[in-house]
Amino acid sequence: DQQVKQNSPSLSVQEGRISILNCDYTNSMFDYFLWYKKYPAEGPTFLISISSIKDKNEDGRFTVFLNKSAKHLSLHIVPSQPGDSAVYFCAARLNTGNQFYFGTGTSLTVIP
Amino acid sequence: VTQNPRYLITVTGKKLTVTCSQNMNHEYMSWYRQDPGMGLKLIYYSVGAGITDKGEVPNGYNVSRSTTEDFPLRLELAAPSQTSVYFCASIDFGPEAFFGQGTGLTVV
């Protein structure tokens, strides 16, 4: 029962263009949504989050959009850089505590 | 967040422990496993010293939390199905978690 889904296993984008990573969820009890970035042989590192009461959060080149009615969020990276090449995980936190549910990840490749 | 060892190969039926420690005084700590092509699945979590609870996939694992800093993961009888990469994480007031570098476990 996958409560957080990332349907695109991989994405390739030209340097300088926009990268859009998508995530869908099923549980209405999530209160925070987060994006993590993961390089090979390393642990995930936090990138950006959004509260369920907001629809947009921006941090530099990274913007997360939340559409609660569609139970969908997306991460926009503008402009994309080769160093952004990594696996990106979408995660959601249950409002009952610090339990996180993760998607299966999207591998982003930014082509120079 | 520090995990040890980074890599481990063991045989079926062995007992083993993966250690996790943090020096950020975080109350909440958790263990995840990641199988190839899959997301992270919560094994166990702890909201403070002396308190632990099961996550999504707890079978075959055990944990304890005697101090705020340490949260070891134990496999009592290692099985090939437990071959995976394991991540320890700690959280302050949230919502973001801080992850260790991971432990790659192979059970043959």
Boltz contact constraints between the chains, C-beta under 6 A:
constraints:
  - contact:
      token1: [A, 32]
      token2: [B, 95]
      max_distance: 6.0
  - contact:
      token1: [A, 42]
      token2: [B, 101]
      max_distance: 6.0
  - contact:
      token1: [A, 43]
      token2: [B, 87]
      max_distance: 6.0
  - contact:
      token1: [A, 43]
      token2: [B, 99]
      max_distance: 6.0
  - contact:
      token1: [A, 43]
      token2: [B, 100]
      max_distance: 6.0
  - contact:
      token1: [A, 43]
      token2: [B, 101]
      max_distance: 6.0
  - contact:
      token1: [A, 43]
      token2: [B, 102]
      max_distance: 6.0
  - contact:
      token1: [A, 44]
      token2: [B, 99]
      max_distance: 6.0
  - contact:
      token1: [A, 46]
      token2: [B, 96]
      max_distance: 6.0
  - contact:
      token1: [A, 49]
      token2: [B, 95]
      max_distance: 6.0
  - contact:
      token1: [A, 93]
      token2: [B, 95]
      max_distance: 6.0
  - contact:
      token1: [A, 98]
      token2: [B, 28]
      max_distance: 6.0
  - contact:
      token1: [A, 98]
      token2: [B, 91]
      max_distance: 6.0
  - contact:
      token1: [A, 98]
      token2: [B, 94]
      max_distance: 6.0
  - contact:
      token1: [A, 102]
      token2: [B, 39]
      max_distance: 6.0
  - contact:
      token1: [A, 102]
      token2: [B, 40]
      max_distance: 6.0
  - contact:
      token1: [A, 103]
      token2: [B, 39]
      max_distance: 6.0
  - contact:
      token1: [A, 104]
      token2: [B, 38]
      max_distance: 6.0
  - contact:
      token1: [A, 104]
      token2: [B, 39]
      max_distance: 6.0
